[in-house]
Amino acid sequence: MKTILGHHHISMLTKNAQENNKFYTQVLGMRRVKVTVNQDDPSMYHLFYGDKNGTPGSELTFFEMPMAAHTRRGTNAVTRIGLFVRGESSLSYWQKRFDEHGVEYSEAANYGGRKSLLFEDGDGLRLALQAAEDDAVSRFDSWNGSAVPEEYQIMSMGTVEMSVRRIEKMERTLTELFDYVKVSGDDHERLYRPANSDGHSEILVKYKDGDRERPGRGSVHHLAINVEDEETLQYWHEQVVKRGFSSTGVVDRHFFKSLYFRESNGIMFELATDGPGLVGTTPGIEAGEKLDLPPFMEADRAEIEAKLTPIEKG
């Protein structure tokens, strides 16, 4: 059986790319590893933040939608994103940093099984800094250009929380289709991780009845999970369809190849290949500093750039 490697990236909506860039690079100290556009709507920025190399599993991505209203929170949605830092001592540093930058937060003794700080970005996206063990972040690289000292930097995505009406349906998708393992849980809250995981790439599923979330600024568009290559991606396309879901089939995003589908609660998953990757895929483009377009969009660069408001350096 083909294996899931863990989280790849997660994509959200932001109202203002400039403010989003400021928060994630200057406050959270993440590296902006890619500035590109939504390939389905090139008038829209698509920003990527992550570790030094934009390693799959570290990537937070944002589509800019200036007309986006506030999210009307509800169920059947991704409702919080964990971010791993090294150990509980890092949380003390972040408390002081949040106080200095006016970021409101609360302490959680056990979010996804880890001591955490819960907070939101300027769009209302719910986040959590989680104290992780070294083995859960060992494959990620710190960035010496960060405003945050190396030992306290955000290293990767952590626990991704989803709220759903039909928790059994989600469990079958994760465990029977993708071979995730249920680590703990009851009728109301369950924690899963890939079968080969050493503590990374967990998904926390919570039962929640009520109205479906109405997406807007600060909402999550999709969670992408990591697979090895295009051959593996084709295998998963076949498995997704066999399961009764509608798959987009393989889509070439240049930086990686993907497929998309919605599971029974309506949450969108993307499966994305490990490479080619975000850094160094386009010669002559310094990662995260200039607008990077896939080759099939280069002919329209002047037109695309004319419609975008320049963003300060990451």
PyMOL commands that set and color helices and strands:
alter all, ss='L'
color gray80, all
select helices_A, chain A and resi 17-27+89-101+134-137+150-152+167-177+230-242+295-306
alter helices_A, ss='H'
color red, helices_A
select strands_A, chain A and resi 6-14+31-38+41-50+59-64+77-86+105-111+114-120+126-132+156-164+180-185+189-194+203-207+220-227+251-252+256-262+268-276
alter strands_A, ss='S'
color yellow, strands_A
deselect
rebuild
show_as cartoon
